[in-house]
Amino acid sequence: MKLANKINKFLFDPKARFQYFVSKGIYDSMPDDKFLKKKFEIELGYELNLECPRTFCEKVQWLKLYDRNPEYTKMADKHEVKSYVANRIGNRYVIPEYGVWSHFDEIDFNRLPDQFVLKCNHNSGGYVVCKDKSQFDRGSARKRLEKCLSRNYYKNGREWVYKDIKPCILAEKYIDSLGKLNSVEYKLSCFGGKVGFVTVCQGIAHSDFSLRKNDHFDVDFNHMPWYAYYENAAVRPSKPKQWDEMIEVAEKLAEGIPYVRVDLYVIDGKVFFGEMTFYTWSGFIEFTPKEWDIKLGKMIQLP
């Protein structure tokens, strides 16, 4: 049955078929602009206009191709960005790191605390959580992380900032409040160094749409009437006490960048940095209502 479903999807779902060909390296030699035009139309159903981009998604593709500041690669690296953040806003915002390794078998678990998180520095969702080192399944962790290390995150959406990141595994402090149904993350979308809107995420990251809800607010905490994939929560989140501090932190980190998303957490009343994302959903976003693709696109002023 599973095989039949896969065959059916390949035959009748152009998105799945295209993704399969990408995974097999069929398009590896295709120039970035041609690849993005092809993927864009398959994913979103309209032609990518790079000469006069208007929508949010079009402008994100433009930035992939033409705004290639070498510093962005460091900011996208989950290990290297820590020094960038510490220099810009102070080390108190950085989640403690225990070590960095090129491969799983290099990790000295004797030097790690009883609880920790292992993650790859060059992709999204490549992590494992250890809540009890005596019960930690190293075999499963090795399989997952080594697979992530071998993946070139650039290929799928031509997000060039990941292309030259040297993959590694880093160990971070385990944060008990994250990774749960009641977890909260703050994703601050910055345009030209100013916060345009903030996405308040409730639930488990990289999970089924039913396990996570996203609400979008402007800088004055007015609710914005749109969503993308993750629907709004039944009960709107309240404004955190740290709101102004988060705005200030994000804008300092995003200074001089046409568009970047700064992800933050509030842990025990303190603001912590998560990561910087240059191409949210790789710029292939289905907005509801659709007109928000154009409305948010107006926020991006291309250099």
Secondary structure by P-SEA (a helix, b strand, c coil): caaaaaaaaaaccaaaaaaaaaaacccccccaaaaaaaaaaaaccccccccccccaaaaaaaaaccccccccccccccccaaaaaaaccccccccccccccccccccccccccccbbbbbccccccccccccccccaaaaaaaaaaaaaaccccccccccccccccccccccccccccccccbbbbbbbbccccccbbbbbccccccccccbbbbbbccccccccccccccccccccccccaaaaaaaaaaaaaccccbbbbbbbbcccbbbbcccccccccccccccccaaaaaaaaacccc
